[in-house]
Amino acid sequence: MPPQQALPVKPDAGPGADACCHREVAGKRPRQPYRTTQDGSPRVQAMTQAGGADPSAVRLSQSRLWLETQSYYAEQGHQAWASGAIPFYLTNTPYLAAAYAELIAAWWHPAAGPGPYRILELGAGSGRFAYLLLQELAARFTSPTAWCYIASDGSQRTLDFLRAHPQLAPQFAAGQLELARTSPDRTGPIELQISGQMLAPGPAPVVVIANYVFDSLPQDCFVVRDGRLYECLLVEAPLTTANRQAPTPLPPRFELHQVAWNYYQDADLDLVLGRYRNGPDNRAILLPCMALRWLRQLRTQLGERLLLLVADKGYGEGQVGEVGAPTIEQHTPACASMMVNFDAIGTYVAAAGGTTLAWLPPAAPLGTVAYALDAGPHGDDRRREGLRQAFANAFIRRAPMDLFALVEQASRNPLALSLPALIGLLRLTRYDPTLFSNCFTTLLQGARQAPAVMRRDLLDCVREVWQRFYPIGANEPLAVQCGALLLEFGAPAEAAAILADAAAGPPPNPPAMFLLGRCLAAVGDKRAAHKHIAGALAIEPACEDYLCAVGILPHRMAQEEAAQLGWEIALDGLDRA
C-alpha cells in the first residue's frame, strides 16, 4: 500500500466473536457484488481511513461473502466442480495423491503406535482426490483393516453423491472409506455415517487433509503501522430488493479502524496476531481465524497427535502481506476465496509444540504445507526426521509446479511433443487422466505410426490412466478416448468393458455407443453392434462428426457401417432358415 498521511482513525472496535458462516443453507441468499479489474482479476478497490463511521462496514470474517460461498457449495453439491466454475485440478492429481501417500507413510512410522490409523479429509468435494489417495494407500498398506479414510464435507448433498458413486463402492464395502459431516461450527464428536460410530481420540496419530478449504473460510484482515494495529473492515453494499434479484457490481472497499492487540481476547488467536507487531508495515495481513479455531477443535475431537496436510493458495514466512487491499477472488457471483496465511497457522502450531514443513514457491498458484503436531511419548525424533525427508522428496526436490507447467504447455500444444515425450510426461504425472484427455488426438495419431514396442508402452498408459479416472460429470470424454485407443490396439473386448457404462449413461453417450458397436462387431456380436450404432445415430446423427474431428474416424462412415451390419444380420437369418 502506498505511503499515506496520518488520518483520523476510528476508536477501538473491540473484540467480538467471529460469525461462523460455514453451514448449509436451504434457501437462496443475496449475492455479494464484487467487481473485477480490467484484466479480469477480482480485487477489492480501496483501503482507506476515514473519520466518520460507515454503518455498512463489517468485520471481514462476518461478511456476507462467506455465508454466500458456503451456501453455493451446499446448493451445488458436486456440480460446483463438474461445471468447471471452481478450480480444482491442481489438488486432484495422481501426483499430489502419491506425494501425500509418502508423507502419510512416514507419519505412520512403526513407532507411531498401534492402529487403526485414520485419515480425515475436510471438504472432500467431488471425491476425486479421495479416490486417488485410496489407490496409493492400498498399494502401500496391505492390511485393509489397518486404516480408514473419512471423506467429510459440510454439505449432505455432496456426501450423498460420494455414497452413491460407483468408483467408491469397493472401498465402502471393504470398510476403508467412511463419510462424515464436518464444518467449523459442528463442535461435538464427529459421527461416521456408514458405521454410526463416533470418531474419538485414539492411540494412533491422525492425518487431516484440507485441500482448497481454508481459502473459503472466514478470516480477518489487519494492517500494522508504526506498531499500531488497524483492522480492515469491509464496506458491504447495502441489501435492497433490487440487488437481491440482480446484484449491482459496486466496487467494495475497506476501512481501517485502530484496534487493540488483544483484539480477539483469545489466547491462541491473540498470540498469532501478536507475531506481526513489528511489521511488515502498511501491508494487508490476513488472519485465518476460522481455520485456526477449526484446527484447535480438531485437536479436541481427534487427539493431540495430528498431521495436517494443506494444499492451497497462500503465503508463508517472509511472504506475509499484500501491498494494498487484500485480493478477493470471485469464482462465481456466489462463490469467492482469499489467500491463506500459512505463517499464521504455523505460529499456532509452533506454540503447541509442533513443526511446519512448507513448499511455497513465489507466484505459484498452489502451495503445500505439512503441520505436524506430535505431543506425547510416541513423538520420537526418528519419525519427525522421516517426515522431513518425505516432504523434501515429494515437494522440494521434485518441484511439482515445474511438472504442472510442463503439463499445461503440453495440454495447450500437444503437437509440440513427440509420442515418446508424451508417454514420458504421462509417467511423470503418474498417469494423469486430464493430461491424457487433453493430448488424446496426438496420442492416437502417434499410435497409428508407432513401432510395436512403443504401442505396448502406450497401451500400458491407457490402462493406468483408466484406473485413475473418477467421473464427476456427464459425458466426460475419457471413456471414449480410452476405448478408441484400446480398439486401435486390437483389444475390442477390453474397450467394450470401458465403453459400456458410458454408453448407457445416464444420459446416453452417442459417441460411446457408436464405438461400443464397433467393438461388438469386432468380437462377432453383430446384432448388438447394429443396435448400438443405429441407436447412436438415432440419438445424435452428428456424433460421427465428433469422432472424425478428434481423429477416431478417418471419415464419415457410421451410416455405411450400420447398413452393412443390417445386411449381414439379414444374411445370417437366411442361413439359419
Residue, then its C-alpha position, 0 to 999 in steps of 0.5 A: m500500500p502506498p505511503q499515506q498521511a496520518l488520518p483520523v482513525k476510528p476508536d477501538a472496535g473491540p473484540g467480538a466473536d467471529a460469525c461462523c458462516h460455514r453451514e448449509v443453507a436451504g434457501k437462496r441468499p443475496r449475492q455479494p457484488y464484487r467487481t473485477t479489474q480490467d484484466g479480469s482479476p477480482r480485487v477489492q478497490a480501496m483501503t482507506q481511513a476515514g473519520g466518520a463511521d460507515p454503518s455498512a462496514v463489517r468485520l471481514s470474517q462476518s461478511r456476507l461473502w462467506l455465508e454466500t460461498q458456503s451456501y453455493y457449495a451446499e446448493q451445488g453439491h458436486q456440480a460446483w466442480a463438474s461445471g468447471a466454475i471452481p478450480f480444482y485440478l491442481t489438488n486432484t492429481p495422481y501426483l499430489a495423491a502419491a506425494y501425500a501417500e509418502l508423507i502419510a507413510a512416514w507419519w505412520h512410522p512403526a513407532a507411531g503406535p498401534g492402529p487403526y490409523r485414520i485419515l480425515e479429509l475436510g471438504a472432500g468435494s467431488g471425491r476425486f482426490a479421495y479416490l486417488l489417495l485410496q489407490e496409493l494407500a492400498a498399494r502401500f498398506t496391505s492390511p485393509t483393516a489397518w486404516c480408514y479414510i473419512a471423506s467429510d464435507g459440510s454439505q449432505r448433498t455432496l456426501d450423498f453423491l460420494r455414497a452413491h458413486p460407483q468408483l467408491a463402492p469397493q472401498f465402502a464395502a471393504g470398510q476403508l472409506e467412511l463419510a462424515r459431516t464436518s464444518p467449523d461450527r459442528t463442535g461435538p464428536i464427529e459421527l461416521q455415517i456408514s458405521g454410526q460410530m463416533l470418531a474419538p481420540g485414539p492411540a494412533p496419530v491422525v492425518v487431516i487433509a484440507n485441500y482448497v478449504f481454508d481459502s473459503l473460510p472466514q478470516d480477518c484482515f489487519v494492517v500494522r503501522d508504526g506498531r499500531l494495529y488497524e483492522c480492515l473492515l469491509v464496506e458491504a453494499p447495502l441489501t435492497t430488493a433490487n440487488r437481491q434479484a440482480p446484484t449491482p457490481l459496486p466496487p467494495r472497499f475497506e476501512l481501517h479502524q485502530v484496534a487493540w492487540n488483544y483484539y480477539q481476547d483469545a489466547d491462541l488467536d491473540l498470540v498469532l496476531g501478536r507475531y506481526r507487531n513489528g511489521p511488515d508495515n502498511r501491508a494487508i495481513l490476513l488472519p485465518c481465524m476460522a481455520l485456526r479455531w477449526l484446527r484447535q477443535l480438531r485437536t479436541q475431537l481427534g487427539e493431540r497427535l495430528l498431521l495436517l496436510v494443506a494444499d492451497k493458495g497462500y503465503g508463508e514466512g517472509q511472504v506475509g502481506e499484500v501491498g494494498a487491499p487484500t485480493i478477493e477472488q470471485h469464482t462465481p457471483a456466489c462463490a469467492s476465496m482469499m489467500v491463506n496465511f500459512d505463517a499464521i497457522g504455523t505460529y499456532v502450531a509452533a506454540a503447541g509444540g509442533t513443526t511446519l514443513a512448507w513448499l511455497p514457491p513465489a507466484a505459484p498458484l498452489g502451495t503445500v504445507a505439512y503441520a505436524l503436531d506430535a505431543g506425547p511419548h510416541g513423538d520420537d525424533r526418528r519419525r519427525e526426521g522421516l517426515r522431513q525427508a518425505f516432504a523434501n522428496a515429494f515437494i522440494r526436490r521434485a518441484p511439482m509446479d515445474l511438472f504442472a507447467l510442463v503439463e499445461q504447455a503440453s495440454r495447450n500444444p500437444l503437437a509440440l511433443s513427440l509420442p515418446a515425450l508424451i508417454g514420458l510426461l504421462r509417467l511423470t504425472r503418474y498417469d494423469p487422466t486430464l493430461f491424457s484427455n487433453c493430448f488424446t488426438t496426438l496420442l492416437q495419431g502417434a499410435r497409428q505410426a508407432p513401432a510395436v514396442m512403443r504401442r505396448d508402452l502406450l497401451d500400458c498408459v491407457r490402462e493406468v490412466w483408466q484406473r485413475f479416472y473418477p467421473i464427476g460429470a456427464n459425458e466426460p470424454l475419457a471413456v471414449q478416448c480410452g476405448a478408441l485407443l484400446l480398439e486401435f490396439g486390437a483389444p475390442a473386448e477390453a474397450a467394450a468393458i470401458l465403453a459400456d457404462a458410458a454408453a448407457g449413461p445416464p444420459p446416453n453417450p452417442p459417441a460411446m455407443f457408436l464405438l461400443g458397436r464397433c467393438l461388438a462387431a469386432v468380437g462377432d456380436k453383430r446384432a448388438a453392434h447394429k443396435h448400438i450404432a443405429g441407436a447412436l445415430a438415432i440419438e445424435p446423427a452428428c456424433e460421427d462428426y465428433l469422432c472424425a474431428v478428434g481423429i477416431l474416424p478417418h471419415r464419415m462412415a457410421q451410416e455405411e457401417a450400420a447398413q452393412l451390419g443390417w445386411e449381414i444380420a439379414l444374411d445370417g437369418l437366411d442361413r439359419a432358415 
